[in-house]
Amino acid sequence: MQALIRKADIEDLELLKAFLTRANLGTDGLTAETIESFLLLQDENDEIKGTLGMEVFQGAGLLRSLVVSPGQAEKEIFVLFDQMVKFAKEKGMESLFLATNKAVTVPFFELMGFKQVERDELPNKFYGSEHIRHILNVDNSLFLKLSL
């Protein structure tokens, strides 16, 4: 399969919301204004096979909505992350954060260069995010940071 990774645009909004909903992820904060901070992994038929989004804050980004369809190659997930890191650097980010409630995923993120951090190390500006407030209510949430 020849996969393509590209920035999402306004025409992708409803398809991306449907993709995330099928994966049982929320779409809070995914709007016409924020859609361009999402990357899409598509197959040769232009079907969405994966996505990774970023909430943009001054100097820092919060990664969200990592979803890949079953059967996607691990390499494609690494490329999705690599493209997001490049995108974040283009936007002037100094660091990227992510949250997970699945401890089993931490070694994967560490391979990508992320380091586990405590909740109190999150930037204060994140607390205005609906997404982060939801995550903070999940007891077993883990936070990781990548310095760019």
C-alpha positions in Angstrom: 0.0 0.0 0.0 1.3 3.5 -0.9 0.4 5.7 2.1 0.3 9.5 2.0 0.6 11.8 5.0 -0.7 15.3 4.6 -2.1 18.2 6.6 -5.9 18.1 7.0 -8.0 20.9 5.7 -11.5 22.2 6.1 -12.9 19.7 3.6 -11.6 16.8 5.8 -13.4 18.0 9.0 -16.5 15.8 8.9 -14.6 12.7 7.6 -12.0 13.1 10.4 -14.7 13.6 13.1 -16.4 10.4 11.8 -13.1 8.5 11.8 -12.3 9.6 15.4 -15.9 8.8 16.5 -15.6 5.2 15.1 -12.4 4.9 17.2 -14.4 6.0 20.3 -12.4 9.2 20.7 -13.9 12.6 21.4 -13.9 15.3 18.8 -14.0 18.3 21.3 -11.8 21.0 20.0 -11.7 19.7 16.5 -13.1 22.6 14.5 -12.7 24.5 11.3 -10.1 26.6 13.1 -8.1 23.7 14.5 -8.4 21.1 11.6 -5.1 22.3 10.0 -3.2 21.1 13.1 -4.1 17.5 12.2 -2.2 15.1 10.0 -3.9 12.4 8.0 -2.5 9.1 6.9 -4.4 8.0 3.7 -4.3 5.0 1.4 -4.3 5.1 -2.4 -8.1 5.5 -2.4 -7.8 8.6 -0.2 -9.4 6.8 2.8 -8.2 7.9 6.2 -6.2 5.2 7.8 -4.7 7.2 10.6 -4.4 10.6 12.2 -2.4 12.6 14.7 -3.5 16.0 15.9 -1.9 18.8 17.9 -3.4 21.5 20.0 -1.2 24.6 19.5 -0.2 26.7 22.5 2.5 29.4 22.5 5.8 27.4 22.5 4.2 24.0 23.2 2.0 21.5 21.5 -0.3 18.9 23.0 -0.6 15.8 20.8 -4.0 14.2 20.6 -6.1 11.8 18.6 -3.5 9.3 17.6 -5.6 6.7 15.7 -4.5 4.2 13.1 -6.6 1.6 11.5 -5.8 -2.1 12.1 -3.1 -3.4 9.7 -1.2 -0.2 9.4 2.6 -0.7 9.4 4.5 0.4 12.4 6.7 2.4 10.0 3.8 4.5 9.0 3.1 5.4 12.6 6.7 6.5 13.1 6.5 8.6 9.9 3.3 10.2 11.2 5.1 11.2 14.4 8.1 12.4 12.4 6.0 14.6 10.2 4.2 16.0 13.3 7.6 16.9 14.9 8.6 18.7 11.7 5.2 20.5 11.6 5.6 21.5 15.3 9.0 22.9 14.6 7.7 24.9 11.7 5.1 26.4 14.0 7.8 27.4 16.5 7.1 24.8 19.1 9.8 24.2 21.7 8.2 21.1 23.1 5.5 18.5 22.5 3.4 16.8 25.1 1.1 13.8 25.0 -1.0 11.9 27.5 -1.9 8.3 27.5 -3.8 6.0 29.9 -2.1 2.9 28.5 1.2 2.3 30.2 2.0 -0.4 27.5 2.4 2.5 25.0 5.1 4.3 27.0 8.1 2.4 25.5 6.9 3.2 22.0 6.7 6.9 22.8 10.1 6.7 24.5 11.5 5.3 21.3 10.2 8.5 19.6 12.2 10.5 22.1 9.5 11.3 24.6 10.3 11.3 28.4 7.7 10.7 31.1 6.9 13.9 33.2 4.6 14.6 36.2 1.3 16.4 35.9 2.8 19.5 37.6 5.3 19.8 34.8 2.6 20.5 32.2 2.5 24.1 31.0 -0.1 26.2 32.8 -1.6 27.2 29.4 -2.7 23.6 28.8 -5.3 23.8 31.6 -7.6 25.9 29.4 -7.9 23.0 27.0 -11.1 20.9 27.1 -9.0 17.9 26.0 -6.4 18.2 28.9 -9.2 18.8 31.5 -10.8 15.5 30.4 -7.4 13.7 30.5 -6.7 15.0 34.0 -9.9 13.3 35.2 -8.6 9.9 34.1 -6.8 8.4 37.1 -4.2 6.5 35.3 -3.1 9.2 32.8 0.6 9.4 32.1 2.2 12.4 30.5 5.2 12.5 28.2 7.3 15.4 26.8 9.5 15.8 23.8 11.9 18.8 23.7 12.3 20.0 20.2 
